[in-house]
């Protein structure tokens, strides 16, 4: 199975708002080929926030600010992966 490379660590967790929300954005790429994955599902575990990446593999959401959250990324033919925010 293929693995997903998620390029969000600097982009995603560095931007926090003082209004109790976090702006999360990033790019989903194939770990081997570095190609963007369009229409990859991105869901924030334990919330109703989620969606899919655009044609350029980019996603952007605003989620409630809480101690930590987990991003779940899935794509047909790839291993579903979870990424935990440890920056809180």
N, C-alpha and C positions, 0 to 999 in steps of 0.2 A: 504494500500500500504506500501511497505517496504521503509525504508530510507537508504541512503548511508552515510557511515562514511568515510570521506576523511582525511587521515593522511598526510598532506602536509605542515602544517603551519610552522614548524621549517625547514623541508627539502626544501621547495619550495622557500620561500621568503627571505631566508637568503643569498642565493648565487646570487650576482649581478656582472656582468662583467663591466669593464670600457669601453668596446667597443660598448655600447649602446644596449646590449642584456641581457636577463635574462635567466638563466638555471632554468627550472621548473621541479621538479620531485616529485613523491609521490606514495602512495599506496591507492588503492580504496578498501574499505572493507564494508561488511554488518554491519549496525549499531547495530543490535541485536545479531547476531551470531559471529561477528568479522572475518568471513571468507572472503578471498580475492575474488574479482569479476574479473574474467578474461574476456577479450574482452569487457570491459566497454568503451563506447565512451567518449573521453575527447576532448573538443573543447575550444579554446580561443576565446570568443565572440568578434566579430568585426575584426577578422583576418582570414586568410586562414590556420592557424596552428591548427592541431588536429590529432587525431589518436585513437588507442585503447590500452588498457592495455595488458600486456603480461600475460603469464600463472601464474605468481606470483602476479598479480594485480598491477604491477609497471608500471608507465609511466614516460617518460622524454622527454622534448621538450625544444627548445630554441626559445624565442619570443622576439620581439623588446621591449626595455625598454621604457615604457611610464608611466605617473603618476599613473595609476592603470589599472588593467585588470581583467576580469571576466572569471573564469573557469566554463564551463558548463559540467556536468557529467550526462550521461544517460545510463540506462541499462534496458533491457526488464523485465517488472514486477516491476520496482522500480520507484519512483518519481524522475523526472529530477530535479537536484539541481544546483544552481549557487553559486560559492564561489568568493568573491571579494578580491583582493589583496589590502590591506590598508597600506602596508609597504613602499610605495614609498614616 
